[in-house]
Amino acid sequence: AELLAPEGTLIMSMPNTESWQARIFGVNWFHHDLPRHLFGFGRTSLESLQKLTGFERCEFHCLSMEQNPFGFIQSLLNQCGFPRDRAYTTLKGTRRVSIGTRLVDLLLVGFLSIPAVAFSVLEAAFRRGATMTVVARRSRR
């Protein structure tokens, strides 16, 4: 808050620990990304933290078509016993795999895309999307 001008705006995006994906997939949730995410927030805890640090929430969104559908797909694959985050590392190219493995991962992601998008839109409609973006303004006090 001290780095912003009076009434300055802060925009943050992060995993939503109160999301349906977090509740359904637990430790297999893709966005539970240790060691990069050391702390987890849901809407409730983030609003409490904002009040303590002198921010007023202006907007709250929890639909990210970039993050949520793929997070659902990878979490489901993790839950089904596939190696942790294999589709992600395969598609990103950070892990060398056979052509057969790459093809299986591409087919699984493609096959699961439509239900993943539908689920992501539904959870966002209930304000329980897997990622949240919050726009907050530094309060005047």
ChimeraX attribute file (.defattr): number of C-alpha atoms within 10 A of each C-alpha:
attribute: neighborCount
match mode: 1-to-1
recipient: residues
	/A:1	16
	/A:2	9
	/A:3	6
	/A:4	11
	/A:5	10
	/A:6	13
	/A:7	15
	/A:8	15
	/A:9	17
	/A:10	16
	/A:11	12
	/A:12	10
	/A:13	14
	/A:14	16
	/A:15	24
	/A:16	25
	/A:17	25
	/A:18	20
	/A:19	21
	/A:20	21
	/A:21	26
	/A:22	23
	/A:23	13
	/A:24	14
	/A:25	16
	/A:26	14
	/A:27	14
	/A:28	21
	/A:29	25
	/A:30	28
	/A:31	24
	/A:32	21
	/A:33	15
	/A:34	9
	/A:35	7
	/A:36	8
	/A:37	11
	/A:38	8
	/A:39	11
	/A:40	15
	/A:41	15
	/A:42	17
	/A:43	19
	/A:44	11
	/A:45	12
	/A:46	15
	/A:47	17
	/A:48	11
	/A:49	13
	/A:50	17
	/A:51	13
	/A:52	10
	/A:53	13
	/A:54	15
	/A:55	23
	/A:56	19
	/A:57	18
	/A:58	12
	/A:59	11
	/A:60	15
	/A:61	16
	/A:62	26
	/A:63	22
	/A:64	18
	/A:65	14
	/A:66	9
	/A:67	16
	/A:68	27
	/A:69	25
	/A:70	21
	/A:71	23
	/A:72	27
	/A:73	25
	/A:74	26
	/A:75	25
	/A:76	20
	/A:77	23
	/A:78	20
	/A:79	18
	/A:80	10
	/A:81	9
	/A:82	13
	/A:83	10
	/A:84	16
	/A:85	18
	/A:86	19
	/A:87	24
	/A:88	18
	/A:89	13
	/A:90	18
	/A:91	14
	/A:92	9
	/A:93	11
	/A:94	10
	/A:95	12
	/A:96	10
	/A:97	13
	/A:98	10
	/A:99	9
	/A:100	9
	/A:101	14
	/A:102	17
	/A:103	14
	/A:104	13
	/A:105	18
	/A:106	15
	/A:107	12
	/A:108	15
	/A:109	20
	/A:110	12
	/A:111	12
	/A:112	18
	/A:113	16
	/A:114	12
	/A:115	13
	/A:116	22
	/A:117	17
	/A:118	11
	/A:119	18
	/A:120	27
	/A:121	20
	/A:122	15
	/A:123	19
	/A:124	20
	/A:125	13
	/A:126	11
	/A:127	19
	/A:128	25
	/A:129	28
	/A:130	30
	/A:131	27
	/A:132	25
	/A:133	18
	/A:134	19
	/A:135	16
	/A:136	21
	/A:137	22
	/A:138	21
	/A:139	17
	/A:140	10
	/A:141	7
